[in-house]
Amino acid sequence: MNPVSQEHVDQVRRIIHEVLAGRASEIFLGRVDGILADWGSGKLSAAQACEKVQKTVSLFIDENLAKEIGTKCAPVVMREPIVKK
């Protein structure tokens, strides 16, 4: 996988932080930022990062918030180019 545009990573980060505002600790948000950093460096695809964030939020905070994150992040994830190996 290739590194992704930092703009896309920042856009998804803003969405997630807005949804979780007041509901998640700074430590939890740091873990989410770590997942997004893996996406930004090319270790994960946008879809993989989004799924991992959703699972984490669903498990530790709230399933409905995880669904909201997925819905709001979908347009950004869909813009990621598909790179064939």
Contacts in CASP RR format, 6 or more apart in sequence:
PFRMAT RR
TARGET T0000
AUTHOR 0000-0000-0000
METHOD contacts of the structure
MODEL  1
MNPVSQEHVDQVRRIIHEVLAGRASEIFLGRVDGILADWGSGKLSAAQAC
EKVQKTVSLFIDENLAKEIGTKCAPVVMREPIVKK
1 42 0 8 1.000
1 43 0 8 1.000
1 44 0 8 1.000
1 45 0 8 1.000
1 83 0 8 1.000
2 42 0 8 1.000
2 83 0 8 1.000
3 40 0 8 1.000
3 41 0 8 1.000
3 42 0 8 1.000
4 39 0 8 1.000
4 40 0 8 1.000
4 42 0 8 1.000
4 46 0 8 1.000
4 80 0 8 1.000
6 40 0 8 1.000
8 46 0 8 1.000
8 76 0 8 1.000
8 79 0 8 1.000
8 80 0 8 1.000
9 36 0 8 1.000
9 37 0 8 1.000
9 39 0 8 1.000
9 40 0 8 1.000
11 76 0 8 1.000
12 36 0 8 1.000
12 39 0 8 1.000
12 46 0 8 1.000
12 49 0 8 1.000
12 50 0 8 1.000
12 73 0 8 1.000
12 76 0 8 1.000
12 77 0 8 1.000
13 32 0 8 1.000
13 33 0 8 1.000
13 36 0 8 1.000
15 69 0 8 1.000
15 72 0 8 1.000
15 73 0 8 1.000
15 76 0 8 1.000
16 29 0 8 1.000
16 32 0 8 1.000
16 36 0 8 1.000
16 53 0 8 1.000
16 69 0 8 1.000
16 73 0 8 1.000
17 29 0 8 1.000
19 65 0 8 1.000
19 68 0 8 1.000
19 69 0 8 1.000
19 72 0 8 1.000
20 28 0 8 1.000
20 29 0 8 1.000
20 32 0 8 1.000
20 57 0 8 1.000
20 61 0 8 1.000
20 65 0 8 1.000
20 69 0 8 1.000
23 61 0 8 1.000
23 62 0 8 1.000
23 65 0 8 1.000
24 32 0 8 1.000
24 57 0 8 1.000
24 61 0 8 1.000
28 60 0 8 1.000
28 61 0 8 1.000
31 56 0 8 1.000
32 53 0 8 1.000
32 56 0 8 1.000
32 57 0 8 1.000
35 44 0 8 1.000
35 49 0 8 1.000
35 52 0 8 1.000
35 53 0 8 1.000
35 56 0 8 1.000
36 49 0 8 1.000
36 53 0 8 1.000
38 44 0 8 1.000
38 49 0 8 1.000
39 45 0 8 1.000
39 46 0 8 1.000
39 48 0 8 1.000
39 49 0 8 1.000
44 52 0 8 1.000
45 80 0 8 1.000
46 76 0 8 1.000
46 77 0 8 1.000
46 80 0 8 1.000
47 77 0 8 1.000
47 80 0 8 1.000
50 69 0 8 1.000
50 70 0 8 1.000
50 73 0 8 1.000
50 74 0 8 1.000
50 77 0 8 1.000
53 66 0 8 1.000
53 69 0 8 1.000
53 73 0 8 1.000
54 66 0 8 1.000
54 67 0 8 1.000
54 69 0 8 1.000
54 70 0 8 1.000
55 66 0 8 1.000
57 65 0 8 1.000
57 66 0 8 1.000
57 69 0 8 1.000
58 65 0 8 1.000
58 66 0 8 1.000
END
